[in-house]
Amino acid sequence: MKVYRRYRNALRARQALDEAVAWRRRSLLRAGFPPDLASDLATDVRLDLHAVLQLVDRGCPPELAIRILEPLPSEMGS
């Protein structure tokens, strides 16, 4: 029974993650991001989605918004 509960909890956690990624992708697509870029960014937990969307709402092109907010090399562990 414990194994089943662990499996069920892991499955629920995975479903929640999948739903969050799908929501992030839809948000990026609505903001005008190309589909491939939206898919890549939706899974990047380093990306502050709300900050990116605010820049785009203010007229910043999507690709530039990403460049502005991407982590510095020192923040990436390099």
DSSP file (Angstrom, degrees, kcal/mol; ACC not computed):
  #  RESIDUE AA STRUCTURE BP1 BP2  ACC     N-H-->O    O-->H-N    N-H-->O    O-->H-N    TCO  KAPPA ALPHA  PHI   PSI    X-CA   Y-CA   Z-CA
    1    1 A M     >        0   0    0      0, 0.0     4,-2.3     0, 0.0     5,-0.2   0.000 360.0 360.0 360.0 -38.9    0.0    0.0    0.0
    2    2 A K  H  >  +     0   0    0      1,-0.2     4,-2.5     2,-0.2     5,-0.2   0.888 360.0  52.0 -63.8 -38.6    2.9    2.4    0.8
    3    3 A V  H  > S+     0   0    0      1,-0.2     4,-2.6     2,-0.2    -1,-0.2   0.924 109.5  49.3 -63.5 -43.9    4.4    1.8   -2.6
    4    4 A Y  H  > S+     0   0    0      2,-0.2     4,-3.0     1,-0.2    -2,-0.2   0.914 110.9  50.0 -61.5 -43.1    1.1    2.6   -4.3
    5    5 A R  H  X S+     0   0    0     -4,-2.3     4,-2.7     2,-0.2    -2,-0.2   0.909 111.3  48.6 -63.1 -42.4    0.7    5.8   -2.3
    6    6 A R  H  X S+     0   0    0     -4,-2.5     4,-2.5     2,-0.2    -1,-0.2   0.924 113.1  47.7 -62.5 -43.7    4.2    6.9   -3.2
    7    7 A Y  H  X S+     0   0    0     -4,-2.6     4,-2.6     2,-0.2    -2,-0.2   0.928 112.4  49.1 -62.0 -45.5    3.6    6.2   -6.8
    8    8 A R  H  X S+     0   0    0     -4,-3.0     4,-2.4     1,-0.2    -2,-0.2   0.905 112.2  48.2 -62.7 -42.0    0.3    8.0   -6.7
    9    9 A N  H  X S+     0   0    0     -4,-2.7     4,-2.3     2,-0.2    -1,-0.2   0.898 112.0  49.1 -65.5 -40.5    1.9   11.0   -5.0
   10   10 A A  H  X S+     0   0    0     -4,-2.5     4,-2.3     2,-0.2    -2,-0.2   0.900 111.0  50.7 -64.5 -40.3    4.7   11.1   -7.6
   11   11 A L  H  X S+     0   0    0     -4,-2.6     4,-2.4     2,-0.2    -2,-0.2   0.914 110.6  48.8 -64.1 -43.2    2.2   10.9  -10.4
   12   12 A R  H  X S+     0   0    0     -4,-2.4     4,-2.4     2,-0.2    -2,-0.2   0.899 110.8  50.7 -63.5 -40.6    0.2   13.8   -9.0
   13   13 A A  H  X S+     0   0    0     -4,-2.3     4,-2.2     2,-0.2    -1,-0.2   0.911 111.1  48.7 -63.9 -41.5    3.3   15.8   -8.6
   14   14 A R  H  X S+     0   0    0     -4,-2.3     4,-2.7     2,-0.2    -2,-0.2   0.904 110.8  50.3 -64.8 -41.3    4.3   15.1  -12.2
   15   15 A Q  H  X S+     0   0    0     -4,-2.4     4,-2.3     2,-0.2    -2,-0.2   0.898 109.9  50.7 -63.8 -40.3    0.8   16.1  -13.4
   16   16 A A  H  X S+     0   0    0     -4,-2.4     4,-2.1     2,-0.2    -1,-0.2   0.905 111.3  48.3 -63.9 -41.3    1.0   19.3  -11.5
   17   17 A L  H  X S+     0   0    0     -4,-2.2     4,-2.5     2,-0.2    -2,-0.2   0.926 111.0  50.4 -64.0 -45.0    4.4   20.1  -13.0
   18   18 A D  H  X S+     0   0    0     -4,-2.7     4,-2.3     1,-0.2    -2,-0.2   0.892 110.7  49.8 -60.1 -40.5    3.0   19.3  -16.5
   19   19 A E  H  X S+     0   0    0     -4,-2.3     4,-2.3     2,-0.2    -1,-0.2   0.889 110.5  49.8 -66.2 -39.3    0.0   21.6  -15.9
   20   20 A A  H  X S+     0   0    0     -4,-2.1     4,-2.5     2,-0.2    -2,-0.2   0.915 111.5  48.2 -65.9 -42.8    2.3   24.4  -14.8
   21   21 A V  H  X S+     0   0    0     -4,-2.5     4,-2.5     2,-0.2    -2,-0.2   0.909 111.6  50.3 -63.9 -42.0    4.6   24.0  -17.8
   22   22 A A  H  X S+     0   0    0     -4,-2.3     4,-2.5     2,-0.2    -2,-0.2   0.905 110.9  49.2 -62.7 -41.6    1.5   24.0  -20.1
   23   23 A W  H  X S+     0   0    0     -4,-2.3     4,-2.3     2,-0.2    -2,-0.2   0.918 111.3  49.1 -64.0 -43.3    0.2   27.1  -18.5
   24   24 A R  H  X S+     0   0    0     -4,-2.5     4,-2.2     2,-0.2    -2,-0.2   0.908 111.5  49.8 -61.9 -42.1    3.6   28.9  -18.8
   25   25 A R  H  X S+     0   0    0     -4,-2.5     4,-2.6     2,-0.2    -2,-0.2   0.930 110.5  49.1 -63.5 -45.7    3.7   27.9  -22.5
   26   26 A R  H  X S+     0   0    0     -4,-2.5     4,-2.6     1,-0.2    -1,-0.2   0.902 110.6  51.6 -60.4 -40.6    0.2   29.2  -23.2
   27   27 A S  H  X S+     0   0    0     -4,-2.3     4,-1.3     1,-0.2    -1,-0.2   0.913 111.4  46.6 -62.6 -43.0    1.1   32.5  -21.5
   28   28 A L  H  <>S+     0   0    0     -4,-2.2     5,-2.4     2,-0.2     4,-0.3   0.895 111.7  50.9 -67.3 -40.4    4.2   32.9  -23.6
   29   29 A L  H ><5S+     0   0    0     -4,-2.6     3,-1.6     1,-0.2    -2,-0.2   0.921 108.5  51.6 -62.9 -43.8    2.4   32.0  -26.8
   30   30 A R  H 3<5S+     0   0    0     -4,-2.6    -1,-0.2     1,-0.3    -2,-0.2   0.817 105.7  56.8 -62.1 -29.6   -0.4   34.6  -26.0
   31   31 A A  T 3<5S-     0   0    0     -4,-1.3    -1,-0.3    -5,-0.2    -2,-0.2   0.523 127.5 -98.7 -80.9  -5.0    2.4   37.2  -25.5
   32   32 A G  T < 5 +     0   0    0     -3,-1.6    -3,-0.2    -4,-0.3    -2,-0.1   0.570  69.6 150.4 102.5  10.3    3.7   36.6  -29.0
   33   33 A F      < -     0   0    0     -5,-2.4    -1,-0.3     1,-0.1    -2,-0.0  -0.511  54.4-104.3 -73.5 142.8    6.6   34.2  -28.4
   34   34 A P     >  -     0   0    0      0, 0.0     4,-2.8     0, 0.0     5,-0.2  -0.372  33.8-113.1 -61.4 147.1    7.4   31.8  -31.2
   35   35 A P  H  > S+     0   0    0      0, 0.0     4,-2.3     0, 0.0     5,-0.2   0.866 114.1  49.4 -53.5 -43.7    6.2   28.2  -30.4
   36   36 A D  H  > S+     0   0    0      2,-0.2     4,-2.1     1,-0.2     5,-0.2   0.925 114.3  44.8 -64.0 -43.5    9.7   26.7  -30.1
   37   37 A L  H  > S+     0   0    0      1,-0.2     4,-2.8     2,-0.2     5,-0.2   0.902 111.6  53.1 -67.1 -40.9   10.9   29.4  -27.8
   38   38 A A  H  X S+     0   0    0     -4,-2.8     4,-2.0     1,-0.2    -1,-0.2   0.903 109.2  49.7 -60.4 -41.2    7.8   29.3  -25.7
   39   39 A S  H  X S+     0   0    0     -4,-2.3     4,-0.7    -5,-0.2    -1,-0.2   0.918 113.1  45.9 -64.4 -43.7    8.2   25.5  -25.3
   40   40 A D  H >< S+     0   0    0     -4,-2.1     3,-0.7     1,-0.2     4,-0.3   0.928 115.9  45.1 -64.6 -45.4   11.9   25.9  -24.2
   41   41 A L  H >< S+     0   0    0     -4,-2.8     3,-1.2     1,-0.2     6,-0.2   0.812 100.7  67.8 -71.1 -30.2   11.2   28.8  -21.8
   42   42 A A  H 3< S+     0   0    0     -4,-2.0    -1,-0.2     1,-0.3    -2,-0.2   0.802 104.5  44.2 -61.4 -28.3    8.2   27.1  -20.2
   43   43 A T  T << S+     0   0    0     -4,-0.7     2,-0.9    -3,-0.7    -1,-0.3   0.505  88.8 100.1 -94.1  -4.9   10.4   24.5  -18.7
   44   44 A D    X   -     0   0    0     -3,-1.2     3,-1.3    -4,-0.3    -1,-0.0  -0.719  50.9-171.1 -87.7 104.5   13.1   26.9  -17.5
   45   45 A V  T 3  S+     0   0    0     -2,-0.9    -1,-0.2     1,-0.3     4,-0.1   0.650  81.0  67.9 -71.4 -13.9   12.5   27.5  -13.8
   46   46 A R  T 3  S+     0   0    0      2,-0.1     2,-0.4    -3,-0.1    -1,-0.3   0.720  80.6  96.9 -74.7 -19.9   15.1   30.3  -13.8
   47   47 A L  S <  S-     0   0    0     -3,-1.3     2,-1.4    -6,-0.2     3,-0.1  -0.559  71.7-142.2 -77.2 125.6   12.9   32.4  -16.0
   48   48 A D     >  -     0   0    0     -2,-0.4     4,-2.2    21,-0.2     3,-0.3  -0.731  19.8-170.2 -84.2  93.6   10.8   35.0  -14.1
   49   49 A L  H  > S+     0   0    0     -2,-1.4     4,-2.6     1,-0.2     5,-0.2   0.879  80.2  52.3 -56.8 -43.5    7.7   34.6  -16.3
   50   50 A H  H  > S+     0   0    0      1,-0.2     4,-2.0     2,-0.2    -1,-0.2   0.888 109.1  49.7 -64.4 -38.7    5.9   37.6  -14.9
   51   51 A A  H  > S+     0   0    0     -3,-0.3     4,-2.1     2,-0.2    -1,-0.2   0.907 111.7  49.0 -65.7 -41.4    8.8   39.9  -15.5
   52   52 A V  H  X S+     0   0    0     -4,-2.2     4,-2.3     1,-0.2    -2,-0.2   0.935 111.7  48.6 -62.4 -46.5    9.2   38.7  -19.1
   53   53 A L  H  X S+     0   0    0     -4,-2.6     4,-2.5     1,-0.2    -1,-0.2   0.852 108.8  54.1 -65.5 -33.9    5.5   39.2  -19.7
   54   54 A Q  H  X S+     0   0    0     -4,-2.0     4,-1.3     2,-0.2    -1,-0.2   0.921 108.7  48.6 -64.7 -43.3    5.6   42.7  -18.2
   55   55 A L  H  <>S+     0   0    0     -4,-2.1     5,-2.3     1,-0.2     3,-0.4   0.932 113.0  47.2 -60.9 -45.2    8.4   43.7  -20.5
   56   56 A V  H ><5S+     0   0    0     -4,-2.3     3,-1.9     1,-0.2    -2,-0.2   0.901 108.1  55.6 -64.6 -40.6    6.5   42.3  -23.5
   57   57 A D  H 3<5S+     0   0    0     -4,-2.5    -1,-0.2     1,-0.3    -2,-0.2   0.801 104.9  54.6 -60.3 -28.2    3.3   44.1  -22.4
   58   58 A R  T 3<5S-     0   0    0     -4,-1.3    -1,-0.3    -3,-0.4    -2,-0.2   0.343 132.1 -91.3 -89.5   6.8    5.3   47.4  -22.4
   59   59 A G  T < 5S+     0   0    0     -3,-1.9    -3,-0.2     1,-0.3    -2,-0.1   0.456  77.4 143.0 103.4   1.4    6.4   46.8  -26.0
   60   60 A C      < -     0   0    0     -5,-2.3    -1,-0.3    -6,-0.2    -2,-0.1  -0.591  57.1-112.4 -74.9 131.1    9.7   44.9  -25.6
   61   61 A P     >  -     0   0    0      0, 0.0     4,-2.5     0, 0.0     3,-0.4  -0.361  27.1-117.2 -60.9 144.0   10.1   42.3  -28.3
   62   62 A P  H  > S+     0   0    0      0, 0.0     4,-2.0     0, 0.0     5,-0.2   0.880 112.5  50.4 -51.5 -46.3   10.0   38.7  -26.9
   63   63 A E  H  > S+     0   0    0      1,-0.2     4,-1.8     2,-0.2     5,-0.1   0.882 112.3  47.6 -63.9 -37.1   13.6   37.8  -27.8
   64   64 A L  H  > S+     0   0    0     -3,-0.4     4,-2.6     2,-0.2    -1,-0.2   0.892 107.1  56.2 -70.5 -39.1   14.9   41.0  -26.2
   65   65 A A  H  X S+     0   0    0     -4,-2.5     4,-1.8     1,-0.2    -2,-0.2   0.901 108.3  48.8 -58.0 -40.7   12.9   40.5  -23.1
   66   66 A I  H  X S+     0   0    0     -4,-2.0     4,-1.3    -5,-0.2    -1,-0.2   0.919 110.4  50.1 -65.7 -43.6   14.5   37.1  -22.7
   67   67 A R  H  < S+     0   0    0     -4,-1.8     3,-0.3     1,-0.2    -2,-0.2   0.890 109.7  51.8 -62.8 -38.3   18.0   38.6  -23.2
   68   68 A I  H  < S+     0   0    0     -4,-2.6    -1,-0.2     1,-0.2    -2,-0.2   0.897 119.0  35.2 -63.5 -40.1   17.4   41.3  -20.6
   69   69 A L  H  < S+     0   0    0     -4,-1.8    -1,-0.2    -5,-0.2    -2,-0.2   0.456  85.8 118.5 -98.8  -1.6   16.3   38.8  -18.0
   70   70 A E  S  < S-     0   0    0     -4,-1.3   -23,-0.0    -3,-0.3    -3,-0.0  -0.372  74.4 -96.8 -68.1 147.2   18.5   35.8  -18.7
   71   71 A P        -     0   0    0      0, 0.0    -1,-0.1     0, 0.0     5,-0.0  -0.254  37.2-111.8 -62.4 146.6   20.8   34.9  -15.8
   72   72 A L    >>  -     0   0    0      1,-0.1     3,-1.4    -3,-0.1     4,-0.9  -0.426  31.8-107.4 -71.1 154.3   24.4   36.1  -15.8
   73   73 A P  G >4>S+     0   0    0      0, 0.0     5,-1.9     0, 0.0     3,-0.8   0.857 121.6  56.8 -53.2 -36.1   27.0   33.4  -16.3
   74   74 A S  G >45S+     0   0    0      1,-0.2     3,-0.6     4,-0.2    -2,-0.0   0.794 104.8  52.4 -67.0 -26.0   28.1   33.8  -12.7
   75   75 A E  G <45S+     0   0    0     -3,-1.4    -1,-0.2     1,-0.2    -3,-0.0   0.630 102.9  59.6 -81.1 -14.4   24.5   33.0  -11.7
   76   76 A M  G <<5S-     0   0    0     -4,-0.9    -1,-0.2    -3,-0.8    -2,-0.2   0.422 121.5-101.9 -94.4   0.3   24.5   29.8  -13.8
   77   77 A G  T < 5       0   0    0     -3,-0.6    -3,-0.2    -4,-0.3    -2,-0.1   0.589 360.0 360.0  92.3  10.5   27.4   28.3  -11.9
   78   78 A S      <       0   0    0     -5,-1.9    -4,-0.2     0, 0.0    -3,-0.1   0.451 360.0 360.0 -87.9 360.0   30.1   29.1  -14.5
